[in-house]
Amino acid sequence: MIRIRSRLETGRLDAYIKKLDPMEAEIAKASAERIRASAQANAPVDTGSLRTGIAVQTHTSSDYSAVASAAKGQNPEAVILPAPPLPSRKGAAEAVVVVEHGKYVNYGTINMAPRPFFDRAVAEERPRLVDEAKRAIQP
């Protein structure tokens, strides 16, 4: 009789996860900050509220209110979106556009071609984030 067995040893994986865990929040926040900086650099400017209006949120902190106030100061007519909830996962961070017209600029409309300032920033950051996570767990 032939038997086929499979055994998954997670000891090494668990060690990597334990090593990454304390650095996860720091890596995620730095990544969100780089996304914000890149999106701001690439955002088209009319009044400046779009460029100003990109916040960073983590599980425990957010500059959404300050960024929303600054964006409103740049353009009093700008529609400020309600603040989304903070990321629920401990090591998570996110960059968030606070002005409503950001989605129309990024994705376009029937009358306006997309100018993907935010999607481009995310795409540029993705490989760097992966590399940083890999370096963080290297023995």
N, CA, C and O atoms as CSV, one atom per row, in Angstrom:
chain,resi,resn,atom,element,x,y,z
A,1,MET,N,N,0.841,-1.173,0.000
A,1,MET,CA,C,0.000,0.000,0.000
A,1,MET,C,C,0.891,1.243,0.000
A,1,MET,O,O,1.871,1.318,0.741
A,2,ILE,N,N,0.543,2.193,-0.823
A,2,ILE,CA,C,1.277,3.459,-0.914
A,2,ILE,C,C,0.491,4.519,-0.161
A,2,ILE,O,O,-0.718,4.672,-0.340
A,3,ARG,N,N,1.201,5.237,0.677
A,3,ARG,CA,C,0.589,6.348,1.408
A,3,ARG,C,C,1.232,7.646,0.979
A,3,ARG,O,O,2.434,7.718,0.721
A,4,ILE,N,N,0.416,8.651,0.912
A,4,ILE,CA,C,0.928,9.995,0.627
A,4,ILE,C,C,0.608,10.843,1.848
A,4,ILE,O,O,-0.536,10.932,2.293
A,5,ARG,N,N,1.639,11.451,2.362
A,5,ARG,CA,C,1.470,12.305,3.538
A,5,ARG,C,C,1.956,13.702,3.230
A,5,ARG,O,O,2.867,13.909,2.428
A,6,SER,N,N,1.340,14.629,3.870
A,6,SER,CA,C,1.781,16.012,3.764
A,6,SER,C,C,1.851,16.578,5.167
A,6,SER,O,O,0.936,16.406,5.973
A,7,ARG,N,N,2.929,17.242,5.438
A,7,ARG,CA,C,3.096,17.840,6.760
A,7,ARG,C,C,3.595,19.258,6.563
A,7,ARG,O,O,4.587,19.491,5.872
A,8,LEU,N,N,2.917,20.177,7.160
A,8,LEU,CA,C,3.279,21.582,7.032
A,8,LEU,C,C,3.917,22.038,8.334
A,8,LEU,O,O,3.281,22.045,9.388
A,9,GLU,N,N,5.161,22.412,8.242
A,9,GLU,CA,C,5.878,22.938,9.402
A,9,GLU,C,C,5.839,24.461,9.324
A,9,GLU,O,O,6.328,25.052,8.362
A,10,THR,N,N,5.266,25.080,10.321
A,10,THR,CA,C,5.136,26.536,10.297
A,10,THR,C,C,6.101,27.231,11.243
A,10,THR,O,O,6.050,28.452,11.391
A,11,GLY,N,N,6.968,26.481,11.878
A,11,GLY,CA,C,7.895,27.081,12.838
A,11,GLY,C,C,8.702,28.218,12.254
A,11,GLY,O,O,8.838,29.274,12.872
A,12,ARG,N,N,9.235,28.007,11.071
A,12,ARG,CA,C,10.040,29.052,10.437
A,12,ARG,C,C,9.175,30.251,10.039
A,12,ARG,O,O,9.583,31.401,10.200
A,13,LEU,N,N,7.981,29.970,9.518
A,13,LEU,CA,C,7.060,31.039,9.156
A,13,LEU,C,C,6.648,31.828,10.396
A,13,LEU,O,O,6.601,33.057,10.368
A,14,ASP,N,N,6.353,31.124,11.471
A,14,ASP,CA,C,5.991,31.799,12.720
A,14,ASP,C,C,7.110,32.719,13.198
A,14,ASP,O,O,6.845,33.808,13.709
A,15,ALA,N,N,8.352,32.287,13.035
A,15,ALA,CA,C,9.496,33.114,13.434
A,15,ALA,C,C,9.546,34.398,12.601
A,15,ALA,O,O,9.816,35.477,13.128
A,16,TYR,N,N,9.284,34.271,11.296
A,16,TYR,CA,C,9.269,35.458,10.432
A,16,TYR,C,C,8.151,36.412,10.834
A,16,TYR,O,O,8.346,37.626,10.882
A,17,ILE,N,N,6.983,35.854,11.121
A,17,ILE,CA,C,5.846,36.692,11.512
A,17,ILE,C,C,6.147,37.420,12.818
A,17,ILE,O,O,5.845,38.606,12.951
A,18,LYS,N,N,6.738,36.720,13.781
A,18,LYS,CA,C,7.087,37.362,15.048
A,18,LYS,C,C,8.108,38.473,14.849
A,18,LYS,O,O,8.073,39.497,15.531
A,19,LYS,N,N,9.013,38.257,13.908
A,19,LYS,CA,C,10.030,39.271,13.633
A,19,LYS,C,C,9.416,40.499,12.964
A,19,LYS,O,O,9.797,41.631,13.262
A,20,LEU,N,N,8.469,40.270,12.064
A,20,LEU,CA,C,7.845,41.365,11.324
A,20,LEU,C,C,6.844,42.133,12.178
A,20,LEU,O,O,6.697,43.343,12.008
A,21,ASP,N,N,6.162,41.463,13.083
A,21,ASP,CA,C,5.070,42.069,13.841
A,21,ASP,C,C,5.401,43.418,14.464
A,21,ASP,O,O,4.632,44.360,14.272
A,22,PRO,N,N,6.512,43.570,15.208
A,22,PRO,CA,C,6.770,44.876,15.818
A,22,PRO,C,C,7.102,45.971,14.791
A,22,PRO,O,O,6.964,47.158,15.085
A,23,MET,N,N,7.533,45.576,13.608
A,23,MET,CA,C,7.913,46.555,12.581
A,23,MET,C,C,6.782,46.862,11.615
A,23,MET,O,O,6.863,47.814,10.838
A,24,GLU,N,N,5.725,46.054,11.662
A,24,GLU,CA,C,4.655,46.167,10.680
A,24,GLU,C,C,4.031,47.559,10.632
A,24,GLU,O,O,3.867,48.122,9.550
A,25,ALA,N,N,3.684,48.115,11.781
A,25,ALA,CA,C,3.041,49.427,11.827
A,25,ALA,C,C,3.973,50.514,11.292
A,25,ALA,O,O,3.543,51.406,10.560
A,26,GLU,N,N,5.235,50.430,11.659
A,26,GLU,CA,C,6.223,51.415,11.194
A,26,GLU,C,C,6.392,51.341,9.673
A,26,GLU,O,O,6.432,52.374,9.004
A,27,ILE,N,N,6.491,50.144,9.134
A,27,ILE,CA,C,6.638,49.958,7.691
A,27,ILE,C,C,5.391,50.453,6.958
A,27,ILE,O,O,5.494,51.130,5.935
A,28,ALA,N,N,4.212,50.113,7.489
A,28,ALA,CA,C,2.957,50.521,6.854
A,28,ALA,C,C,2.791,52.040,6.857
A,28,ALA,O,O,2.383,52.619,5.851
A,29,LYS,N,N,3.102,52.684,7.972
A,29,LYS,CA,C,2.954,54.142,8.044
A,29,LYS,C,C,3.932,54.830,7.098
A,29,LYS,O,O,3.563,55.787,6.417
A,30,ALA,N,N,5.161,54.357,7.047
A,30,ALA,CA,C,6.141,54.948,6.129
A,30,ALA,C,C,5.681,54.788,4.683
A,30,ALA,O,O,5.868,55.688,3.864
A,31,SER,N,N,5.085,53.651,4.377
A,31,SER,CA,C,4.573,53.413,3.031
A,31,SER,C,C,3.427,54.377,2.706
A,31,SER,O,O,3.391,54.956,1.620
A,32,ALA,N,N,2.496,54.547,3.642
A,32,ALA,CA,C,1.378,55.476,3.435
A,32,ALA,C,C,1.883,56.909,3.264
A,32,ALA,O,O,1.347,57.664,2.453
A,33,GLU,N,N,2.907,57.281,4.021
A,33,GLU,CA,C,3.491,58.630,3.892
A,33,GLU,C,C,4.128,58.816,2.509
A,33,GLU,O,O,4.024,59.891,1.919
A,34,ARG,N,N,4.784,57.773,1.995
A,34,ARG,CA,C,5.371,57.877,0.648
A,34,ARG,C,C,4.294,57.961,-0.417
A,34,ARG,O,O,4.451,58.679,-1.405
A,35,ILE,N,N,3.199,57.231,-0.226
A,35,ILE,CA,C,2.076,57.330,-1.169
A,35,ILE,C,C,1.540,58.749,-1.159
A,35,ILE,O,O,1.287,59.329,-2.214
A,36,ARG,N,N,1.366,59.309,0.030
A,36,ARG,CA,C,0.863,60.680,0.127
A,36,ARG,C,C,1.804,61.647,-0.601
A,36,ARG,O,O,1.352,62.474,-1.392
A,37,ALA,N,N,3.092,61.544,-0.338
A,37,ALA,CA,C,4.060,62.459,-0.956
A,37,ALA,C,C,4.043,62.344,-2.477
A,37,ALA,O,O,4.075,63.357,-3.176
A,38,SER,N,N,3.992,61.135,-2.986
A,38,SER,CA,C,3.968,60.934,-4.435
A,38,SER,C,C,2.662,61.450,-5.041
A,38,SER,O,O,2.673,62.107,-6.082
A,39,ALA,N,N,1.538,61.152,-4.386
A,39,ALA,CA,C,0.246,61.636,-4.878
A,39,ALA,C,C,0.197,63.158,-4.864
A,39,ALA,O,O,-0.321,63.771,-5.799
A,40,GLN,N,N,0.728,63.769,-3.819
A,40,GLN,CA,C,0.758,65.232,-3.761
A,40,GLN,C,C,1.621,65.808,-4.878
A,40,GLN,O,O,1.263,66.814,-5.491
A,41,ALA,N,N,2.741,65.179,-5.138
A,41,ALA,CA,C,3.637,65.671,-6.190
A,41,ALA,C,C,3.000,65.550,-7.569
A,41,ALA,O,O,3.273,66.362,-8.453
A,42,ASN,N,N,2.152,64.538,-7.758
A,42,ASN,CA,C,1.552,64.295,-9.073
A,42,ASN,C,C,0.136,64.836,-9.227
A,42,ASN,O,O,-0.418,64.797,-10.326
A,43,ALA,N,N,-0.458,65.338,-8.156
A,43,ALA,CA,C,-1.830,65.848,-8.232
A,43,ALA,C,C,-1.869,67.132,-9.049
A,43,ALA,O,O,-1.057,68.033,-8.838
A,44,PRO,N,N,-2.819,67.214,-9.988
A,44,PRO,CA,C,-2.966,68.469,-10.715
A,44,PRO,C,C,-3.411,69.577,-9.755
A,44,PRO,O,O,-4.122,69.324,-8.783
A,45,VAL,N,N,-2.989,70.782,-10.041
A,45,VAL,CA,C,-3.281,71.883,-9.120
A,45,VAL,C,C,-4.143,72.932,-9.800
A,45,VAL,O,O,-3.807,73.455,-10.862
A,46,ASP,N,N,-5.260,73.221,-9.159
A,46,ASP,CA,C,-6.095,74.343,-9.542
A,46,ASP,C,C,-6.113,75.288,-8.340
A,46,ASP,O,O,-5.550,76.381,-8.386
A,47,THR,N,N,-6.766,74.850,-7.272
A,47,THR,CA,C,-6.792,75.672,-6.054
A,47,THR,C,C,-5.768,75.183,-5.024
A,47,THR,O,O,-5.412,75.922,-4.106
A,48,GLY,N,N,-5.298,73.948,-5.174
A,48,GLY,CA,C,-4.356,73.376,-4.219
A,48,GLY,C,C,-5.001,72.489,-3.178
A,48,GLY,O,O,-4.301,71.834,-2.405
A,49,SER,N,N,-6.338,72.452,-3.142
A,49,SER,CA,C,-6.999,71.643,-2.108
A,49,SER,C,C,-6.788,70.148,-2.317
A,49,SER,O,O,-6.731,69.395,-1.346
A,50,LEU,N,N,-6.673,69.708,-3.564
A,50,LEU,CA,C,-6.436,68.287,-3.822
A,50,LEU,C,C,-5.037,67.896,-3.371
A,50,LEU,O,O,-4.855,66.867,-2.720
A,51,ARG,N,N,-4.073,68.695,-3.708
A,51,ARG,CA,C,-2.691,68.406,-3.317
A,51,ARG,C,C,-2.550,68.443,-1.791
A,51,ARG,O,O,-1.850,67.611,-1.213
A,52,THR,N,N,-3.195,69.379,-1.158
A,52,THR,CA,C,-3.146,69.498,0.301
A,52,THR,C,C,-3.964,68.407,0.980
A,52,THR,O,O,-3.636,67.975,2.086
A,53,GLY,N,N,-5.033,67.962,0.315
A,53,GLY,CA,C,-6.033,67.108,0.935
A,53,GLY,C,C,-5.791,65.617,0.902
A,53,GLY,O,O,-6.680,64.860,0.511
A,54,ILE,N,N,-4.617,65.173,1.301
A,54,ILE,CA,C,-4.336,63.740,1.400
A,54,ILE,C,C,-3.839,63.454,2.816
A,54,ILE,O,O,-2.792,63.946,3.236
A,55,ALA,N,N,-4.611,62.653,3.538
A,55,ALA,CA,C,-4.316,62.348,4.939
A,55,ALA,C,C,-3.711,60.954,5.072
A,55,ALA,O,O,-3.815,60.126,4.168
A,56,VAL,N,N,-3.078,60.714,6.217
A,56,VAL,CA,C,-2.559,59.393,6.556
A,56,VAL,C,C,-3.205,58.967,7.876
A,56,VAL,O,O,-3.240,59.722,8.848
A,57,GLN,N,N,-3.716,57.732,7.876
A,57,GLN,CA,C,-4.343,57.177,9.073
A,57,GLN,C,C,-3.698,55.844,9.420
A,57,GLN,O,O,-3.356,55.052,8.542
A,58,THR,N,N,-3.541,55.618,10.705
A,58,THR,CA,C,-3.084,54.322,11.195
A,58,THR,C,C,-4.141,53.794,12.160
A,58,THR,O,O,-5.187,54.412,12.356
A,59,HIS,N,N,-3.851,52.657,12.749
A,59,HIS,CA,C,-4.765,52.053,13.716
A,59,HIS,C,C,-5.008,52.981,14.918
A,59,HIS,O,O,-6.068,52.932,15.543
A,60,THR,N,N,-4.029,53.814,15.227
A,60,THR,CA,C,-4.124,54.643,16.434
A,60,THR,C,C,-4.089,56.148,16.184
A,60,THR,O,O,-4.281,56.923,17.120
A,61,SER,N,N,-3.849,56.581,14.946
A,61,SER,CA,C,-3.728,58.022,14.721
A,61,SER,C,C,-4.216,58.416,13.329
A,61,SER,O,O,-4.311,57.593,12.419
A,62,SER,N,N,-4.518,59.695,13.201
A,62,SER,CA,C,-4.977,60.230,11.919
A,62,SER,C,C,-4.732,61.731,11.883
A,62,SER,O,O,-4.929,62.435,12.874
A,63,ASP,N,N,-4.296,62.205,10.719
A,63,ASP,CA,C,-4.196,63.656,10.549
A,63,ASP,C,C,-5.327,64.155,9.641
A,63,ASP,O,O,-5.230,65.232,9.052
A,64,TYR,N,N,-6.397,63.364,9.536
A,64,TYR,CA,C,-7.516,63.680,8.649
A,64,TYR,C,C,-8.105,65.062,8.931
A,64,TYR,O,O,-8.295,65.851,8.006
A,65,SER,N,N,-8.391,65.357,10.181
A,65,SER,CA,C,-9.030,66.643,10.522
A,65,SER,C,C,-8.147,67.824,10.140
A,65,SER,O,O,-8.630,68.797,9.561
A,66,ALA,N,N,-6.875,67.748,10.456
A,66,ALA,CA,C,-5.953,68.845,10.127
A,66,ALA,C,C,-5.819,69.000,8.620
A,66,ALA,O,O,-5.789,70.118,8.106
A,67,VAL,N,N,-5.737,67.874,7.912
A,67,VAL,CA,C,-5.604,67.921,6.452
A,67,VAL,C,C,-6.888,68.468,5.823
A,67,VAL,O,O,-6.834,69.271,4.892
A,68,ALA,N,N,-8.036,68.030,6.334
A,68,ALA,CA,C,-9.320,68.528,5.817
A,68,ALA,C,C,-9.444,70.040,6.021
A,68,ALA,O,O,-9.915,70.751,5.133
A,69,SER,N,N,-9.026,70.522,7.174
A,69,SER,CA,C,-9.065,71.970,7.441
A,69,SER,C,C,-8.144,72.727,6.496
A,69,SER,O,O,-8.508,73.785,5.983
A,70,ALA,N,N,-6.962,72.191,6.268
A,70,ALA,CA,C,-6.008,72.839,5.355
A,70,ALA,C,C,-6.551,72.841,3.929
A,70,ALA,O,O,-6.415,73.836,3.217
A,71,ALA,N,N,-7.166,71.738,3.508
A,71,ALA,CA,C,-7.733,71.671,2.154
A,71,ALA,C,C,-8.879,72.669,2.006
A,71,ALA,O,O,-9.003,73.329,0.975
A,72,LYS,N,N,-9.710,72.777,3.032
A,72,LYS,CA,C,-10.821,73.732,3.010
A,72,LYS,C,C,-10.286,75.162,2.982
A,72,LYS,O,O,-10.887,76.037,2.358
A,73,GLY,N,N,-9.159,75.404,3.653
A,73,GLY,CA,C,-8.526,76.720,3.609
A,73,GLY,C,C,-8.018,77.060,2.218
A,73,GLY,O,O,-8.047,78.219,1.803
A,74,GLN,N,N,-7.551,76.041,1.499
A,74,GLN,CA,C,-7.094,76.264,0.121
A,74,GLN,C,C,-8.263,76.582,-0.809
A,74,GLN,O,O,-8.144,77.406,-1.715
A,75,ASN,N,N,-9.392,75.917,-0.570
A,75,ASN,CA,C,-10.570,76.108,-1.416
A,75,ASN,C,C,-11.819,75.981,-0.553
A,75,ASN,O,O,-12.275,74.868,-0.292
A,76,PRO,N,N,-12.378,77.102,-0.105
A,76,PRO,CA,C,-13.559,77.061,0.762
A,76,PRO,C,C,-14.753,76.350,0.137
A,76,PRO,O,O,-15.658,75.920,0.852
A,77,GLU,N,N,-14.768,76.221,-1.183
A,77,GLU,CA,C,-15.885,75.542,-1.849
A,77,GLU,C,C,-15.674,74.033,-1.981
A,77,GLU,O,O,-16.578,73.322,-2.421
A,78,ALA,N,N,-14.515,73.546,-1.614
A,78,ALA,CA,C,-14.240,72.109,-1.730
A,78,ALA,C,C,-15.161,71.321,-0.802
A,78,ALA,O,O,-15.414,71.718,0.335
A,79,VAL,N,N,-15.653,70.199,-1.314
A,79,VAL,CA,C,-16.477,69.314,-0.498
A,79,VAL,C,C,-15.537,68.334,0.211
A,79,VAL,O,O,-14.803,67.578,-0.426
A,80,ILE,N,N,-15.580,68.369,1.533
A,80,ILE,CA,C,-14.739,67.487,2.344
A,80,ILE,C,C,-15.538,66.221,2.665
A,80,ILE,O,O,-16.660,66.290,3.168
A,81,LEU,N,N,-14.952,65.089,2.371
A,81,LEU,CA,C,-15.611,63.812,2.643
A,81,LEU,C,C,-15.560,63.496,4.135
A,81,LEU,O,O,-14.640,63.927,4.830
A,82,PRO,N,N,-16.537,62.750,4.625
A,82,PRO,CA,C,-16.476,62.339,6.030
A,82,PRO,C,C,-15.245,61.465,6.263
A,82,PRO,O,O,-14.844,60.698,5.388
A,83,ALA,N,N,-14.665,61.583,7.419
A,83,ALA,CA,C,-13.482,60.783,7.743
A,83,ALA,C,C,-13.861,59.314,7.811
A,83,ALA,O,O,-14.833,58.953,8.474
A,84,PRO,N,N,-13.101,58.462,7.129
A,84,PRO,CA,C,-13.376,57.026,7.248
A,84,PRO,C,C,-12.894,56.525,8.610
A,84,PRO,O,O,-12.088,57.184,9.266
A,85,PRO,N,N,-13.384,55.370,9.030
A,85,PRO,CA,C,-12.883,54.823,10.299
A,85,PRO,C,C,-11.398,54.507,10.198
A,85,PRO,O,O,-10.882,54.234,9.114
A,86,LEU,N,N,-10.726,54.548,11.328
A,86,LEU,CA,C,-9.316,54.169,11.346
A,86,LEU,C,C,-9.190,52.704,10.939
A,86,LEU,O,O,-10.107,51.917,11.173
A,87,PRO,N,N,-8.070,52.331,10.338
A,87,PRO,CA,C,-7.879,50.919,10.006
A,87,PRO,C,C,-8.033,50.059,11.263
A,87,PRO,O,O,-7.528,50.415,12.328
A,88,SER,N,N,-8.719,48.949,11.139
A,88,SER,CA,C,-8.982,48.121,12.318
A,88,SER,C,C,-7.803,47.222,12.678
A,88,SER,O,O,-7.661,46.818,13.832
A,89,ARG,N,N,-6.966,46.909,11.705
A,89,ARG,CA,C,-5.826,46.028,11.970
A,89,ARG,C,C,-4.685,46.811,12.580
A,89,ARG,O,O,-4.372,47.912,12.126
A,90,LYS,N,N,-4.071,46.267,13.587
A,90,LYS,CA,C,-3.034,46.951,14.370
A,90,LYS,C,C,-1.892,47.510,13.514
A,90,LYS,O,O,-1.466,48.642,13.743
A,91,GLY,N,N,-1.395,46.768,12.555
A,91,GLY,CA,C,-0.249,47.215,11.781
A,91,GLY,C,C,-0.599,47.932,10.498
A,91,GLY,O,O,0.284,48.150,9.669
A,92,ALA,N,N,-1.853,48.310,10.298
A,92,ALA,CA,C,-2.284,48.901,9.029
A,92,ALA,C,C,-2.144,50.416,9.024
A,92,ALA,O,O,-2.199,51.070,10.066
A,93,ALA,N,N,-1.963,50.952,7.830
A,93,ALA,CA,C,-1.960,52.402,7.612
A,93,ALA,C,C,-2.523,52.654,6.224
A,93,ALA,O,O,-2.482,51.780,5.358
A,94,GLU,N,N,-3.047,53.850,6.018
A,94,GLU,CA,C,-3.615,54.171,4.712
A,94,GLU,C,C,-3.470,55.651,4.416
A,94,GLU,O,O,-3.472,56.494,5.313
A,95,ALA,N,N,-3.346,55.939,3.135
A,95,ALA,CA,C,-3.405,57.317,2.655
A,95,ALA,C,C,-4.821,57.518,2.121
A,95,ALA,O,O,-5.360,56.647,1.438
A,96,VAL,N,N,-5.421,58.666,2.434
A,96,VAL,CA,C,-6.820,58.914,2.120
A,96,VAL,C,C,-6.970,60.308,1.517
A,96,VAL,O,O,-6.461,61.284,2.069
A,97,VAL,N,N,-7.671,60.401,0.381
A,97,VAL,CA,C,-7.980,61.705,-0.207
A,97,VAL,C,C,-9.213,62.247,0.504
A,97,VAL,O,O,-10.234,61.563,0.577
A,98,VAL,N,N,-9.130,63.461,1.025
A,98,VAL,CA,C,-10.224,64.011,1.829
A,98,VAL,C,C,-11.209,64.850,1.018
A,98,VAL,O,O,-12.322,65.099,1.481
A,99,VAL,N,N,-10.829,65.287,-0.169
A,99,VAL,CA,C,-11.724,66.131,-0.972
A,99,VAL,C,C,-12.467,65.293,-1.999
A,99,VAL,O,O,-11.892,64.412,-2.638
A,100,GLU,N,N,-13.751,65.580,-2.146
A,100,GLU,CA,C,-14.602,64.774,-3.023
A,100,GLU,C,C,-14.107,64.749,-4.462
A,100,GLU,O,O,-14.171,63.708,-5.115
A,101,HIS,N,N,-13.620,65.866,-4.963
A,101,HIS,CA,C,-13.246,65.893,-6.376
A,101,HIS,C,C,-12.003,65.055,-6.683
A,101,HIS,O,O,-11.660,64.874,-7.851
A,102,GLY,N,N,-11.328,64.546,-5.658
A,102,GLY,CA,C,-10.167,63.693,-5.873
A,102,GLY,C,C,-10.501,62.455,-6.691
A,102,GLY,O,O,-9.732,62.058,-7.567
A,103,LYS,N,N,-11.647,61.844,-6.405
A,103,LYS,CA,C,-12.018,60.632,-7.150
A,103,LYS,C,C,-12.313,60.942,-8.610
A,103,LYS,O,O,-12.034,60.121,-9.484
A,104,TYR,N,N,-12.871,62.111,-8.885
A,104,TYR,CA,C,-13.166,62.475,-10.277
A,104,TYR,C,C,-11.882,62.771,-11.052
A,104,TYR,O,O,-11.763,62.428,-12.228
A,105,VAL,N,N,-10.941,63.401,-10.390
A,105,VAL,CA,C,-9.655,63.677,-11.031
A,105,VAL,C,C,-8.908,62.367,-11.278
A,105,VAL,O,O,-8.389,62.145,-12.372
A,106,ASN,N,N,-8.852,61.508,-10.278
A,106,ASN,CA,C,-8.095,60.260,-10.386
A,106,ASN,C,C,-8.691,59.313,-11.431
A,106,ASN,O,O,-7.959,58.746,-12.242
A,107,TYR,N,N,-10.018,59.141,-11.412
A,107,TYR,CA,C,-10.659,58.159,-12.287
A,107,TYR,C,C,-11.303,58.757,-13.539
A,107,TYR,O,O,-11.659,58.024,-14.461
A,108,GLY,N,N,-11.453,60.078,-13.575
A,108,GLY,CA,C,-12.075,60.718,-14.719
A,108,GLY,C,C,-13.590,60.694,-14.640
A,108,GLY,O,O,-14.186,60.084,-13.751
A,109,THR,N,N,-14.193,61.383,-15.606
A,109,THR,CA,C,-15.653,61.431,-15.723
A,109,THR,C,C,-15.997,61.309,-17.200
A,109,THR,O,O,-15.112,61.126,-18.037
A,110,ILE,N,N,-17.242,61.406,-17.508
A,110,ILE,CA,C,-17.651,61.390,-18.920
A,110,ILE,C,C,-17.000,62.554,-19.662
A,110,ILE,O,O,-16.665,62.438,-20.841
A,111,ASN,N,N,-16.823,63.668,-18.971
A,111,ASN,CA,C,-16.302,64.877,-19.618
A,111,ASN,C,C,-14.820,65.153,-19.349
A,111,ASN,O,O,-14.272,66.133,-19.854
A,112,MET,N,N,-14.176,64.305,-18.565
A,112,MET,CA,C,-12.789,64.583,-18.195
A,112,MET,C,C,-11.994,63.275,-18.162
A,112,MET,O,O,-12.407,62.289,-17.552
A,113,ALA,N,N,-10.871,63.298,-18.818
A,113,ALA,CA,C,-9.998,62.115,-18.818
A,113,ALA,C,C,-9.417,61.894,-17.423
A,113,ALA,O,O,-9.200,62.853,-16.683
A,114,PRO,N,N,-9.164,60.636,-17.060
A,114,PRO,CA,C,-8.562,60.382,-15.753
A,114,PRO,C,C,-7.133,60.915,-15.672
A,114,PRO,O,O,-6.377,60.879,-16.643
A,115,ARG,N,N,-6.795,61.402,-14.505
A,115,ARG,CA,C,-5.417,61.793,-14.189
A,115,ARG,C,C,-5.062,61.057,-12.901
A,115,ARG,O,O,-5.177,61.610,-11.807
A,116,PRO,N,N,-4.627,59.800,-13.041
A,116,PRO,CA,C,-4.504,58.895,-11.894
A,116,PRO,C,C,-3.330,59.205,-10.961
A,116,PRO,O,O,-2.422,58.389,-10.803
A,117,PHE,N,N,-3.357,60.363,-10.359
A,117,PHE,CA,C,-2.290,60.784,-9.453
A,117,PHE,C,C,-2.181,59.855,-8.254
A,117,PHE,O,O,-1.077,59.571,-7.791
A,118,PHE,N,N,-3.309,59.379,-7.746
A,118,PHE,CA,C,-3.303,58.543,-6.547
A,118,PHE,C,C,-2.998,57.084,-6.896
A,118,PHE,O,O,-2.165,56.451,-6.248
A,119,ASP,N,N,-3.666,56.557,-7.910
A,119,ASP,CA,C,-3.406,55.169,-8.315
A,119,ASP,C,C,-1.955,54.979,-8.730
A,119,ASP,O,O,-1.361,53.935,-8.462
A,120,ARG,N,N,-1.390,55.977,-9.378
A,120,ARG,CA,C,0.022,55.911,-9.785
A,120,ARG,C,C,0.931,55.857,-8.556
A,120,ARG,O,O,1.907,55.107,-8.531
A,121,ALA,N,N,0.607,56.648,-7.551
A,121,ALA,CA,C,1.412,56.653,-6.323
A,121,ALA,C,C,1.363,55.289,-5.627
A,121,ALA,O,O,2.378,54.807,-5.124
A,122,VAL,N,N,0.189,54.678,-5.603
A,122,VAL,CA,C,0.048,53.353,-4.989
A,122,VAL,C,C,0.846,52.320,-5.782
A,122,VAL,O,O,1.554,51.498,-5.201
A,123,ALA,N,N,0.732,52.363,-7.100
A,123,ALA,CA,C,1.455,51.403,-7.951
A,123,ALA,C,C,2.971,51.553,-7.797
A,123,ALA,O,O,3.697,50.559,-7.783
A,124,GLU,N,N,3.444,52.789,-7.683
A,124,GLU,CA,C,4.878,53.020,-7.501
A,124,GLU,C,C,5.361,52.496,-6.148
A,124,GLU,O,O,6.488,52.014,-6.035
A,125,GLU,N,N,4.527,52.587,-5.141
A,125,GLU,CA,C,4.918,52.194,-3.785
A,125,GLU,C,C,4.886,50.685,-3.570
A,125,GLU,O,O,5.671,50.160,-2.780
A,126,ARG,N,N,4.009,49.995,-4.247
A,126,ARG,CA,C,3.812,48.562,-3.990
A,126,ARG,C,C,5.121,47.761,-3.971
A,126,ARG,O,O,5.358,47.047,-2.997
A,127,PRO,N,N,5.990,47.841,-5.004
A,127,PRO,CA,C,7.217,47.040,-4.952
A,127,PRO,C,C,8.156,47.444,-3.807
A,127,PRO,O,O,8.843,46.595,-3.239
A,128,ARG,N,N,8.183,48.702,-3.479
A,128,ARG,CA,C,9.044,49.150,-2.379
A,128,ARG,C,C,8.557,48.581,-1.045
A,128,ARG,O,O,9.360,48.159,-0.212
A,129,LEU,N,N,7.245,48.574,-0.851
A,129,LEU,CA,C,6.675,48.017,0.372
A,129,LEU,C,C,7.002,46.528,0.489
A,129,LEU,O,O,7.372,46.053,1.563
A,130,VAL,N,N,6.866,45.803,-0.604
A,130,VAL,CA,C,7.182,44.370,-0.599
A,130,VAL,C,C,8.658,44.165,-0.252
A,130,VAL,O,O,8.990,43.302,0.560
A,131,ASP,N,N,9.537,44.952,-0.860
A,131,ASP,CA,C,10.973,44.843,-0.571
A,131,ASP,C,C,11.281,45.135,0.892
A,131,ASP,O,O,12.095,44.447,1.508
A,132,GLU,N,N,10.632,46.154,1.449
A,132,GLU,CA,C,10.867,46.494,2.859
A,132,GLU,C,C,10.404,45.375,3.786
A,132,GLU,O,O,11.068,45.060,4.773
A,133,ALA,N,N,9.278,44.788,3.464
A,133,ALA,CA,C,8.781,43.687,4.292
A,133,ALA,C,C,9.726,42.488,4.205
A,133,ALA,O,O,10.000,41.831,5.209
A,134,LYS,N,N,10.217,42.212,3.006
A,134,LYS,CA,C,11.164,41.107,2.847
A,134,LYS,C,C,12.446,41.361,3.637
A,134,LYS,O,O,12.958,40.461,4.303
A,135,ARG,N,N,12.966,42.593,3.560
A,135,ARG,CA,C,14.182,42.924,4.301
A,135,ARG,C,C,13.960,42.816,5.808
A,135,ARG,O,O,14.858,42.416,6.548
A,136,ALA,N,N,12.758,43.174,6.253
A,136,ALA,CA,C,12.465,43.148,7.679
A,136,ALA,C,C,12.482,41.736,8.243
A,136,ALA,O,O,12.788,41.550,9.420
A,137,ILE,N,N,12.164,40.746,7.434
A,137,ILE,CA,C,12.120,39.381,7.951
A,137,ILE,C,C,13.350,38.559,7.599
A,137,ILE,O,O,13.435,37.384,7.958
A,138,GLN,N,N,14.302,39.165,6.903
A,138,GLN,CA,C,15.524,38.437,6.586
A,138,GLN,C,C,16.251,38.056,7.870
A,138,GLN,O,O,16.332,38.853,8.805
A,139,PRO,N,N,16.780,36.832,7.912
A,139,PRO,CA,C,17.512,36.417,9.123
A,139,PRO,C,C,18.795,37.199,9.309
A,139,PRO,O,O,19.523,36.971,10.276
